């Protein structure tokens, strides 16, 4: 105001009327002419980098994963600063929706499959425990069912299969794909614990035959207890919250191509996992296998 009215009232008179000093006015004017200082420039650069990292994650990542991105790029910054920048600039990660249990169709016969995992999915090495489950995906043509098999240590999706019906074939396809994908450098597949719920697809005679052929040990949790297969439930939450629920798919084939692409390029190779020290499953496996390869 003083600057705008100085031709009429003069700087001294305006300063007295507003209760400020002449020196303060001139200091403000000099600072304005000089432009933003180092601190302001640093904050503006950080805002740009945070926004770019958030955009690169398809608008999904929150402060912890964006912090990991920035630090990998050589940025020296704290988590609190990243969170503050995001909050002040309206940049938000995606939070999971409230969890809703999926009904498991248990088979009617009495079976003797044990729980070999006891919720200890990560045994500290690859090919110790694989977890599996089936979820449903909505499309314009009706439901699409997805079965996935993940390594409990690296969290990598090793195999997956799609079907328009809840048939054991989708589980068999996912498990066979996981066995075919897994490099022997990660350890022998024979003896791996294949853990799932007590759904009829997993407790069927068909899966018993497949498991025996492949040399995997079947394991099941209790019916209706989501924590007995919590790692797989967590994956479904990530898939649907960060990707699937943000899009619409007219056909089952559209959904298959999109989900397969997300699993392979985003989840396995790009998404940072908090339990892995904020690196991707593939990077985690690479780091885990490198010392063994060098020793050999």
Beta strands, then each sheet from edge to edge (+ up, - down):
strand 1: 129-139
strand 2: 142-151
strand 3: 157-163
strand 4: 193-196
strand 5: 217-220
sheet 1: 3+ 2- 1+ 4+ 5+
end
